[in-house]
Amino acid sequence: MQNNTKKKIAPVIITILVLLYAGPLVVMLAAAAIELAGSGAGEISVFLLLYAAVGGAVVTGILLALAQRLREIDGKEEEDAKKY
């Protein structure tokens, strides 16, 4: 059990670091796009919203990858692969 806990620490820490980096960027891009849309710069705000959506997709992908990795560690798939 403790061996699994040690293996789970790295993916969780990396996910937190990536979210701390990408999360504020997505929020700032969305806020800037909304602010620019209110001032009449619609073309730029569309680009910024699209860019923020891509960042949101990255955040979602990171969370899904973390969930999958934790399932792999719990399911001991890693040890099964070492047999071959």
N, C-alpha and C positions, 0 to 999 in steps of 0.2 A: 504494500500500500504506500509506504513512504517513497519507494522508488518511482511510483507513478506521480506522486506529488512533486518530486524534484523535476520530473520531465515536463510537468505542466507549467512550471514557473516561467521558463523562457518564452513560450508562445504568448502567455498573458502579458508579460512585461513588454514585449515587442509590440503587441497590439495596442497597449495603452500608450506607448510612445508615438506610434503612428497616428492614433486618434488625437493625441494632444497636438500633433503637428498639423494634420489635415483638417480636423474639426473647425478650428478657428478660421482657417483659410476659406472654407466653404461658407461659413457664417458671414465673414467679411465680404466675400464676393456677392452673396445674395443681398446683403444690406446695401452695398454700393449700387447694385443693379436696381434695387427698388428706389433708392435715392435719385439715381440718374433718370429713371423712368418718370419720376415726378417732376423733374426739371425739363423734360422734353427731349432728352437724348435717348430715344427709344432703340436706335440701332445698336448702340453700345450696350445698353442694358440687356438686350436679347443675347448678345455674345457672353456677357458676364453671367447671366442666368444659365446658359448652356454650359459654361465652364464650371459653375457651381454644381450643376447636376452631375457632371462627370466626376467631380470631387466627391459628391455624395455616393455615387456608384462605387468609387474606390473604398470609401468607408464601409459601405455595405458588404463589399467583397472581403474586406479584411475581417469583419465580424463573422461572416460565413466560414471563412478559412479557419478562424480560431475555433469555431464550434466543431468543424470537421476534424481538426487536429486533436482536440480534446477527446472526441469520440474514438479516434484511432488509438490514442494512448490508453483509454479505458478498455477498449476491445482487444488490446495486446496484438494488434495487427502487425506492429513493428517486430515483435519477437517471432511471429509466424514467418515473416519475410526473411529473417536471418537464417532459416533452415535451408534455404535454397542457394 
